[in-house]
Amino acid sequence: MCIKSLEEHKKSKLKRYIQKILLLASLITVGITCPAKVISQQVSKPKINEFNLYSNKSFITKAVERTGAAVVTIDTQRYIKKRKFPRNSQIFLDPYFERFFGLDLPDNNRPRIEQSQGSGFIFADGLVMTNAHVVNGSDKVVVGLTNGKKLNAKLIGQDFFTDLAVLKIEGKGPWPKAQLGDSSKIKVGDWAIAVGNPFGLENTVTLGIISNLNRNVTQLGIYDKKLELIQTDAAINPGNSGGPLLNSYGEVIGINTLIRSGPGAGLSFAIPINKAKEIARQLIKNGKVIHPMIGISLIEESNSETKDNVIKVGYVVPNSPAEKSGIEIGDILIKVGSKDIQTASDVIEQISKNGINIQVNILLKRRNKFIKLKVIPTDITNLQNN
């Protein structure tokens, strides 16, 4: 009896074990076919993360949104009057003259309106900053806002030597305003975002980096401007002139002004905003800008022995303050005012700070001799009139 009951007990225990296994298997099956609430919550979470991922804006988008509304299109019109030639003019007898000199033949020699377009940006209440070459010689200027409105504008002042102009929109605000940055803080390799309206296409954006700073325009073969430019590889297209160059925060650090075509194409240049602010203040206050000059051109050379830059006088304007004070071609500039000269920019900066009709001390080196001179800078317009 004891043996039989022991066997029956073992069978009963085995039966209960099999039942537990079957019950566990059935629970797993139910869990697969009918997912629990917790499982459904885990599946829904990636959708939320995916939405957040695609809703994040790039720094470029944020920068353009911050300033884009202040970027304007500038349409200009210039009235071209009929040219007057003597009736017996022999010019019209030879079509090659017309081709060579760009003259109009009699049939086409009629009054016409010449239209052009550029960009700009609002930097104060109704005031627009742009390039002087965008509005130069215009009889009518129309500013187009991003909301579609077109308003007349008048020229407050323009400065040919820095290629800057300020316009006043004829209308009532409020106006979107671009936030101006500090161009002295930018470094080579920083992000650069060019915004403009090429061919009337609003808020066209290109991205690049700051390629170089303090690029002297004489290196570009431009001798009639007084500019040190920011170089960038952000594409500046025709019609972008006058538009803003932004940093990664959407602050204006420059004004798009030049495109290098031909050999070296792909280089773009902008006027530093700190210089532009200074010029704009003078234009608003006086309608013109004073440019202190002494009448010299500069050559920057590297000294292999001292590993320093040598700033030489390359040319002296006849009858200029520099010539009257005794400065000669080949002289090496050591000090202007209280500033030790390391670059050509140092000379320009010190003369500009000194102002016109105020004496400045200059220390130079000539054939191993140090010479002290006193020079009185004058406005650049006086140099042109000499």
Secondary structure, DSSP 4 states (H G I P E B T S, - for coil): -HHHHHHHHHHHHHHHHHHHHHHHHHHHHHHHHS--HHHHHHHHHHHHHHHHHHHPPPHHHHHHHHHGGGEEEEEEEEEEPPPP--TT-GGGG-HHHHHHHTPPPGGG---EEEEEEEEEEEEETTEEEE-HHHHTT-SEEEEEPTTS-EEEEEEEEEETTTTEEEEEESS------PPB--GGG--TT-EEEEEE-GGG-TTEEEEEEEEEEEEEGGGGT--S---EEEEE-S---TT-TT-EEE-TTS-EEEEEEEE--STTTT-EEEEEHHHHHHHHHHHHHHSS---EE-SEEEEEEE-TTT-SEEEEEEEE-TTSHHHHHT--TTPEEEEETTEEP-SHHHHHHHHHHH-TTS-EEEEEEETTEEEEEEE--EEHHHHHT-
